Amino acid sequence: MEETSNFKTPSRLSEKRKSALCLTPCVHIPASPFMQKLGFGTGVNVYLMQRSPRGLSHSPWAVKKINLRCNDDYQSMYQKRLTDEAKILKSLNHPNIIGYRAFTKASDGSLCLAMEYGGEKSLNDLIEERNKDSRDPFPAAIILKVALNMAKGLKYLHQDKKLLHGDIKSSNVVIKGDFETIKICDVGVSLPLDENMTVTDPEACYIGTEPWKPKEALEEDGIITDKADIFAFGLTLWEMMTLSIPHINLPDDDDDEDKTFDESDFDDDAYYAALGTRPPINMEELDATYQKVIELFSVCTNEDPKDRPSAARIVEALEMDVL
């Protein structure tokens, strides 16, 4: 998660979500030092909250808290983003979307969003672990399973809730056990879609994370639709095949274990030129079992949004085992 956390996102958010969200009563969130830290993101930390009062067995929660060490100028932005996320998450109910549990204040006064937790790790964590252990891509069957479950979650967001997730990437997908459950999380920067699956609110701003952004999100007057999520979805499949961040070309250290990445080696011009395009795949590393994954990745990362499939079409194709 540390690599992707370096990509900062703009502060401008949709102003459509003005209505107040009531805090959950009678929920006590311990101070941060008394909870295990699970991870972090831009302006927030995520903790494990064990809930077994008086010997009773309760399922644990994942608690997202504002990082109080953040600059005061950013505190209000992060608080609004967390409030937006709580409001949206509370309205969602789908097996492939992380579940809402509570929204309250901790003893230090910081806002906290409590979510379901079943021992999940982010897909990004699993990619990093696999990169260290074997450097082999995930099996094609596992990638297709992740793809189907993610597509089901996106279909629900797009069709049923008329929401664009707005920041699909491996660190916003959580996995339980041996890919027993696969859920999308972090809906705090989602945007409303109209009946044509288009973001038309003039105050709405696509946030995203730079390496996963489609071409239209990088253009000043680009039209954002549900297909922006599909492009980022395709790059998430690419992550599982390459164990890399899109468009970040780290040096090949096969011949020199002591070789380290020097920031001076990073080609800014090449990186910015590659944004919004389909990153290459080393076909020599993938056997015939990956053909379906490669086809799905390719169609989802078409430059023209109209040439990308909808989430509903992806679900239909994968459930029929036909692309």
Secondary structure, DSSP 8 states (H G I E B T S, - for coil): -HHHHTS-------S---S-----TT-----GGGSEEEEEETTEEEEEEEE-GGG--EEEEEEEEE-TTS-HHHHHHHHHHHHHHHHHHHT---TTB--EEEEEE-TTS-EEEEEE-SS-EEHHHHHHHHHHHT-----HHHHHHHHHHHHHHHHIIIIIS-EE----SGGGEEEETTTTEEEE---TT-EE--TTSB---TT------GGG-BHHHHSTT---BTHHHHHHHHHHHHHHHHSS-TT------TT-TT----GGG--HHHHHHHTBS-----GGG--GGGHHHHHHHHHHT-SSGGGS--HHHHHHHHHTT--
